[in-house]
Amino acid sequence: MFPDRLRNLCLLVSDEARERRVKIVTAESCTGGMLAALFTEFSGSSDVFERGFVTYSNRSKEEMLGVPGDMIADYGAVSEAVARLMAEGALENSRANLSLSITGIAGPGGGTPMKPVGTVHIACARENKAVMHEVCYFGDIGRAEIRLASIETALEMIRKQIP
């Protein structure tokens, strides 16, 4: 289901998290739970993967993660502010100690000149650490490729926060 490069990277992340007793939670919008699905591809994933939130709609971001509606209205669902709040909300609403959020425009429609298709915000929160954020401009490379590239970037970000 997933390319070998992502499967191998996820196994590496899972092994590192297991060694350090890190539990991971995801909050996904444009990837629709694909990162959670990748984590759960492997036996023993419950050692590191605590849960996943698929918060595709703005209302679900509010209800499940506590992202204020006015924040979404002011900055847009695809923004640094919302990605950071999604990561913080996932951490607060789970028993994990590391969270990852993804929100973006996978296309083929929905882009604007300010936020073109392929714009993705990724944030990672860890107890007692500053929230990391990265914005990616993958371009209009196709919906599936944008989603897979987002997952790869997210896994790399998790690796930076595990130690």
N, C-alpha and C positions, 0 to 999 in steps of 0.2 A: 504494500500500500504506500509506503514512503520510500524515497530514494535511500540507497545504502549510506550515503554521506550523512544524512540526517539521522538514520538509525544508529550509526556508529557514534555520532556526536551525542545523541541522547543517552546511549549506554555509558559513555564517558562521564557525562554530567551526573547521571544516576549513581555511578560508582563513587564519584567524588562526594556527592551529597550523602550517600550511605556511610562513607568513612567518617564524615564529620557530623553525622546524626542531624542532617538538615532535612526538614519537611517542606515540600514545595506546593504552592497553590497557584493556579492560573486564573486570570480574568481576561477573556478573549472576546473581541468583537469581530473584526473582519476575518479572522481565522476560524471562527465558528466552532471552536473546541478541538481544532486539529492538533494543537500542542498537547492538550490533555490526552487525546487519542494516541499520540506518539509515545508519551510517557507510559501509557498503559498497554503498549504493544508487548511488553516484556514481563515475564514471570518475576515476581518479587517486587513489582513496581510500588506496591503499597508501603514498602519500606521508606520510600522517598516522596511519593506523590500523595498528597493529602486530599485534595479535591480540585475541581475546576468549575469556574463560573463562565457560562456563555451568556454574555450581556450584549446582545446584538442591537437591541432597541435602546433609545435614550432612557425610557422609563425603567428598563431592567437595570441600567447602570445606577439609577436613583434608588430603586427598591432593594436590589441585592447588594450593592456596594456602597451605598450612601453618598454617591456623587450628587451634589446639589444641582437641581434643575437650572438655577440661574447661572451656574458655572458652565453648564453645557450650552445654554442660550448665549452667554457672553463670548465664549471661546470656540464653541463647536465641539462635537463629539470627538473629532479628530484633531486633537491638540495636546500640547505638552501638559497643560494643567489637568485635563481630564485623564490622560494616561497616568499621571502621578497619583491622582485621587483614586483611580481604579485599583492601582497596585496597593495603596494604603488600605482601601476598603476591603480588598481580598484578604489582606493580612489580618485585619481586625475581625473579619467574619469567618475565620477559620482557625484551625489549630496548628497551622503551619508557621514557620519562622522565616520563610522567604517567599515572596510573591513576584509574579511576572504579569504585566498587562500588555495587551496589544490592541490598538485601535487605529484604523486606517481606511483608505479608499482602495479597494481591490479592483474596482471596475467591472465591466468595461465603462460604465457610466458613473455619474456621481461626482466627478472631479470638477474643479473650478480653476480659474487662473491662479488663485492664491493657494489652493490645495488640489493639485492635479492628481489624476489617477496614479497610484503607486506611492503616495505619501502615507507613511505609517509611523506612528509614535509608539515607542516601546518603553516601558518603565519597569524597574525592579526595586522592590522594597525588602529590606532585611531588618530584623529587630536591631535597634541601637546603631544603625548606620544610616547615612544619607541616602535618599532615594536617587537611583541612577536613572537617567533618561537619555534616549537617543531617538532622533528623527531620521528616517530613511526616505530617500527619494529614489525608489526603484525604477521609476518610469512606467510607461504603459506597456509592460512586457507580457501581459496576459494575467488574468485573474489567478489561475493556479500557480503561476510562477511567483507572483507577488506574495501570495499566502505562504508558499514554501520558503521564499527568501526571508519573510518575516519570522518564521519559526527558527530558521538557522541563526538569524541575528539574535533572537530571544535566547536561544540556548547558549550562545557565546556570552551574552550578558549575564545569564545565571552563573556561568563558570567564574566570572569575575567577582561575583558576590558570595560564592560559597566559602572561600577561606576565612 
